[in-house]
């Protein structure tokens, strides 16, 4: 159960593929969906004995849609040892204060799939790529992370595209990403941050103009989040006494690869400027949600924001 469905699906797929032999699946494996069944139906399925295997597998997908969970308590007092009953409870968690949660935890296993933090996404991109037989450099991983956000299922699907297009063991580059996923290697949030850090006015304006033309590919809410995270980290960096690469990486919870960028940015923005920039970002976020006296489009808001940051 939990807010991150990717690992729930991955664990479920493993069980469906491996618990019951292929030739016995039609007899001893049942997959149902929470919207189509009630808890009594699930209990009846769980009470059946396997026909051709030592154990039967009953999987309830989208289990968060099931009602009357407390009715499961009676079955859990003496569950059938020959049944493996799996509930895929997504996007939320079963109330841990309820007796049914305690009962499930007592006789079975509760796996909690927590939503990952934004600073963990790039690492997960690299991990998923590695599992699929690909290597990916830090820059490329961050391009994907910034564009797709923390949706691991979507990230996995996009890496599948790379896996089809590239030879096994290939190292994924920004060019590969542009060709096979459609994320520009030159015009993305990662490159925007790089340009802002270096105060490269011309590059910033080129990227912002590209975002204006590519209206669906770079939503303002994502770009603001990336800019905010960078300057919030830069503020923390400016207060650190130990600015060695590994110490900074640990304090900011970033890959050491990016420490150099913060070092360069710190030479362009003093602490007072960084504090003002964070305020500008918050004002822009509020304006994008209709707060304030002036109504501006997303493109104009971003253009105004980067102007304030750079000047």
N, C-alpha and C positions, 0 to 999 in steps of 0.2 A: 504494500500500500504506500501511497505517498504522492507528492506533487510532480515527480519526474517519471513520466510513463515509459521512457526509453528502457530503463533497466528492468521494469516490470515485464515489458514485452519480451525482452531478451531472455529473461529467466523462464518465462512461460514457453517461449519457442523451444528452448532447450529441453524442457520437460516433455512437451508434445512430441518432439523428435526422438527422445531417447528412453522414456519410461516403458512404453509398450512397443513390442516388436511390430514392424511394419505390417506383416501379414495378419496380426491380431487386432489392429487398431479399430477396425469396423465392429469388433465384438466388445473390446474392453477399453475403449477411449471415447469419451463424450465431451464435446465442447459446446457450451451454451452461452447466451448473452443475458446480462442482467435485465435488460428491457423486455426480454421475451419470457422470463420465468419468474416465479415467486420462490420464496425460501423453502416452502413445502415441497415443491418440485425438485429442488436441489437436494433436499434431504432424502427423498425417495430414490434419486439417482445414486446417492452415496451409499444407500443401504443395499444396493444390488451386489451380488457376488460376481467376480470375474468368471468368464466362460473359458477362455483359452490361455490366460496368463496367471501368474502368481498374484498380480495386483491389477486393479483397474484404475484408470486416471479420469477424474472428472474435473474439468476446468470451467470456471465461471468467469468469462470476460466481462469488462465494464460492470463489475460487481457493485460499484458505488450506486447503481440504479436500483438495487434490490431494497425492499422495505422489510420491516418486521424482523430485524436481525435477531432479536431476543428469542425467537422461536427455534433458533439453532442450538440453544443451550441444552435442550433435552438430548439431541443427537450427540453432542460433544461429551456428555457424561460417559458414554460408552461407544465411541466411534468404531466403525468397522476397520480392523487392521489391514484388510485387503484392499481398502480404498485410499487412494491419494486424492484428496479434495483440495483444489487450488482456487482461491478467490483473488481475482485481479482487480484490486480496489484502487482506481486511478484518480489523480488530480486532487486528492484529499486523503484524510486518514480516518479510520474508524475511531470513534470516541473511546479513548483509553480508559475512561471512567466507567464504561459499561461492562456489565458482567460477561457479556459475550466476548469482549476483547480478552478478558482474563482467561476465559475458558479456552479460546483458540490458542492463546499463548502457552497455556498449561499442557495441552495435548499435542500441539504442533509447533510451527515456526512462523513468526511474524517478521517479514522482511520489509524494512522501511526504506523507500527510495526518495531521498530528499532532493529538493531543487538545488541545483548548483549555483554558486555565486558567479558573477560576471568575470571576476579575475581568474576563475578556474576553467572557463570555456576553452581557451586556446589549448590548455593542457589536455582537455578531453578530446579536442580535435586531433591532436597528435596521437593520443591513445587509441582512438577509433581507427585512425589511418593505419597505425601499426598492427592492430588486430586484423585488418583487411589486407595486410601484406605490402603496405606502402610506407614510405618515409615522407615526412613533411617538415620543411624548415620552419623556424619560429615565426618569421615574417608572414609566410603563407598561411600558417595556422591562425594568426591574428587577423588576417584579411577575411578568412572564412568566419571566424568568431564574431568580428565586428559586423559583418553583413547579415549573418543568420541568427545572431543572438544565442540564447541558452537553450534553443530547441534541439536537443540531441538527436531526436528522430530525423529531423530535417537535415541535420549535419551528416548523419549516417547515410541518408539517401544521396546526398550530394557527393560524398566520398565514394559511394558505389559507382557513380558516373565516372569518377577519376579512375577507379579500379578497372572499369571496362575499357577505358581509353588508353591507359598506360600499362607498360609491361610490369610484371610482378617484381617488387623490390625497387621500383623507380622512386626517385626523390621528387616530390611534388613542388613545383615552382609557381610563382605568381602568374607566369605565362600559361601554364597548364590550367590554372584556375580560370583565367579569362576565357580560354578556348573551350573548356568543357563545362563550366558552371555558369559563365556569363558575368562574373564579377570582374570589373575592370582592374587591371593590375596597377594602373596609374592614377585612377580616380576613385578612391574609396576612403573610408574614415581613417584607416591606418595611415595613408599618405597625407591626409589632411592634418592629422596630429603631428606628423613629422614636419610638415611645412610650417605649422603654427609654432612648434618648438624652436625651429630655426629662424623664425620670422621671415620666411621666404614669401614675400607679399605676392609676387607674380604667380607662384605655384598655388598658393591658397586661393587666389581669384580664379585660376583655371579650374580647380577642383569644384569650387562653389558654383561656377558657371555650368560645369558638367552636371552637377546635382540638379540644377534648375531645369536642364533639358531632359534628364532621366528622372522624371517625377516619381515613378513607382519603385525605383531601385534603392533610394536612399532617403527614407522618411526622417523628418526633422527630429522626432522623438528619440530615434536611435543615435543620430549624430550628436544631439545635445548630451545624451548620456555618456557617450565616448569622450566628448570634450570635457564634461564635468569631472569624470573619473580621472582624466589626465591631470587637470589643474588641481584637483583635490590632492592627488598624489604628489604633485610638484610642491604644494604647500607643505606637506609632511616632509618632503625631501629637504626643503629649505630650513627646517628646524633640526635636522639630524646633526649630531656632533661627529659621528663616525660615517663618513661618506665613501667608505671603501665599497667596491662593487658588490660583494657578497652581503655586507651589512645592509646596504640600501635595498638589495633584492629581497632580503628577509623582511625588512621593515615595511616595504611597500607591497609585499606578496606578489612580486613580478618575476619574470624570467630575467636572469642577469644580462641577457642580450640587450634589454631595453634601458639599462642603467645609463649608458652613454647618452641616450637621448635626453634623459632628465638632467644630466650634467650640462649638456649644451643649452637646454631650455633655461636652466637656473642662471646662466650668464646673460640671458635676454630679458628675464622677468624677475624683479625683486619681490619681496614678500608683500608689500603694500599693493603692487600691481596685481599680483595673483589673487589677493583677497577681493579686489575690485572686479576682476574677471569672473570669479565665482559668483559674485553678485549679479553681474551682467547675464550670466548663464541662467540664473534663477529668474531674472526678469524676463528673459526671452522665453523660457519655459511657460511662465505664467501668461505672457502675451499670446503664445501659441494656443493656449486653452481659452482665450477670449477674455482674460482678466486685464483690466486697464481701459484707458480712454481711446487708445489708438488701435485700429484694426489693420493688421498687415498680413500678407500671405507668408507662407513658410519660407519661400525663397528670399523675400525681402528681410525677414527676421534673421535668417542665417547670415545674409550679407552684412547687415547692420552689426550683428554680434562679432563677426570676425574683424570688421573694421575697428570696433572698440577694443578688441583684444590686441590688435597689431599697432594701434596708435595711442 
